Amino acid sequence: MLKKGSKLYSILTGTCPKCQNESMYLDKNPLHLGSVLKMNEHCNHCGLKYQIEPSFFYGAMYVSYGLNVAVGIAAFIVSYLIFHSSIKTSFIAIIVALIVLFPIVLRWSRNIYINMFVSYDPKA
């Protein structure tokens, strides 16, 4: 399903969007909270500079907002409509889901944002 060369592969694995051979992050595990946003400066394989311009990843905050809204809606649907919980319990489920998935959403938002601007190059 996930083949090298697709944007989805780069987004879900956190690899370089240009060559998809190396992780963009110093620590591949997003659950290590101390290093969740620490990135390599450039790809050692193709040389792509990840911070394309100063403060490039500030734009990823907009992507993060959209992902968090999607997580919140999904948590509400699961808790309220499927498990028939009360509204109060559903909102607690939303808060718990957002806190638990926070580091993953952070990484995915950066991955999505850089993949908007850089495309896969099989020759890289």
Wavefront OBJ file of the C-alpha trace (Angstrom):
o trace
v 0.000 0.000 0.000
v 2.687 2.494 0.993
v 5.209 2.587 -1.768
v 8.299 4.699 -1.910
v 7.617 7.674 -4.118
v 4.204 8.606 -2.759
v 3.610 11.634 -0.564
v 1.703 9.445 1.893
v 4.825 7.309 2.398
v 6.899 10.378 3.232
v 4.212 11.823 5.532
v 3.627 8.676 7.553
v 7.273 7.618 7.833
v 8.795 11.093 8.295
v 11.368 10.553 5.573
v 12.892 13.171 3.311
v 10.204 14.256 0.832
v 12.676 14.477 -2.049
v 14.532 11.133 -1.884
v 12.613 9.288 0.874
v 15.772 7.503 2.011
v 16.448 9.129 5.379
v 14.397 10.294 8.368
v 14.058 14.059 8.769
v 14.193 13.738 12.566
v 17.146 13.068 14.854
v 15.014 10.678 16.939
v 12.564 8.606 14.909
v 10.298 7.934 17.911
v 7.747 10.781 18.326
v 7.003 9.655 21.883
v 10.383 10.882 23.117
v 8.971 14.283 24.007
v 12.312 15.987 24.560
v 13.308 15.532 20.938
v 9.965 15.431 19.146
v 10.756 18.498 16.990
v 14.536 18.137 16.654
v 15.310 17.728 12.966
v 18.373 17.199 10.849
v 19.388 20.363 9.002
v 19.551 18.605 5.643
v 19.225 15.164 4.107
v 22.532 13.307 4.011
v 21.421 11.409 0.908
v 20.131 14.121 -1.456
v 21.202 17.301 0.365
v 17.709 18.820 0.704
v 17.670 21.574 3.322
v 14.585 20.941 5.461
v 14.218 24.492 6.783
v 13.638 25.942 3.315
v 13.466 29.500 4.655
v 13.668 31.047 8.128
v 10.685 30.069 10.283
v 9.462 27.726 7.534
v 7.644 25.358 9.870
v 5.476 28.090 11.411
v 3.117 27.330 8.536
v 2.768 23.791 9.898
v 0.732 25.260 12.760
v -2.191 25.681 10.348
v -1.899 22.039 9.317
v -1.683 21.066 12.992
v -4.885 22.976 13.704
v -6.709 21.049 10.969
v -5.369 17.710 12.196
v -6.384 18.504 15.780
v -9.899 19.425 14.648
v -10.111 16.094 12.804
v -8.881 14.205 15.884
v -11.403 16.018 18.074
v -14.303 15.273 15.733
v -13.272 11.620 15.449
v -13.011 11.284 19.249
v -16.442 12.854 19.668
v -18.042 10.591 17.059
v -16.529 7.490 18.615
v -17.432 8.361 22.191
v -20.837 9.992 21.696
v -22.329 8.246 18.686
v -20.774 4.788 18.920
v -20.408 4.307 22.696
v -23.420 6.531 23.557
v -21.501 8.446 26.240
v -22.726 11.679 27.790
v -21.623 15.030 26.377
v -19.322 15.583 29.364
v -17.641 12.209 28.869
v -17.340 12.895 25.130
v -15.518 16.161 25.746
v -13.194 14.448 28.193
v -12.506 11.865 25.469
v -11.649 14.684 23.053
v -9.206 16.240 25.519
v -7.561 12.887 26.274
v -7.253 12.070 22.557
v -5.672 15.453 21.817
v -3.172 15.108 24.661
v -2.215 11.535 23.790
v -1.846 12.213 20.050
v -0.108 15.586 20.469
v 3.440 14.470 19.523
v 2.197 12.463 16.550
v 0.106 15.382 15.268
v 3.136 17.669 15.634
v 5.264 15.439 13.443
v 2.537 14.748 10.903
v 1.809 18.454 10.520
v 5.462 19.149 9.729
v 5.587 16.183 7.361
v 2.450 17.311 5.527
v 3.633 20.907 5.328
v 7.045 20.152 3.819
v 5.431 17.689 1.388
v 3.265 20.534 0.068
v 6.385 22.259 -1.230
v 8.824 19.436 -2.063
v 8.045 16.584 -4.438
v 9.628 13.158 -4.750
v 12.511 12.939 -7.207
v 13.533 9.351 -8.056
v 16.872 10.615 -9.415
v 17.826 12.337 -6.152
l 1 2 3 4 5 6 7 8 9 10 11 12 13 14 15 16 17 18 19 20 21 22 23 24 25 26 27 28 29 30 31 32 33 34 35 36 37 38 39 40 41 42 43 44 45 46 47 48 49 50 51 52 53 54 55 56 57 58 59 60 61 62 63 64 65 66 67 68 69 70 71 72 73 74 75 76 77 78 79 80 81 82 83 84 85 86 87 88 89 90 91 92 93 94 95 96 97 98 99 100 101 102 103 104 105 106 107 108 109 110 111 112 113 114 115 116 117 118 119 120 121 122 123 124
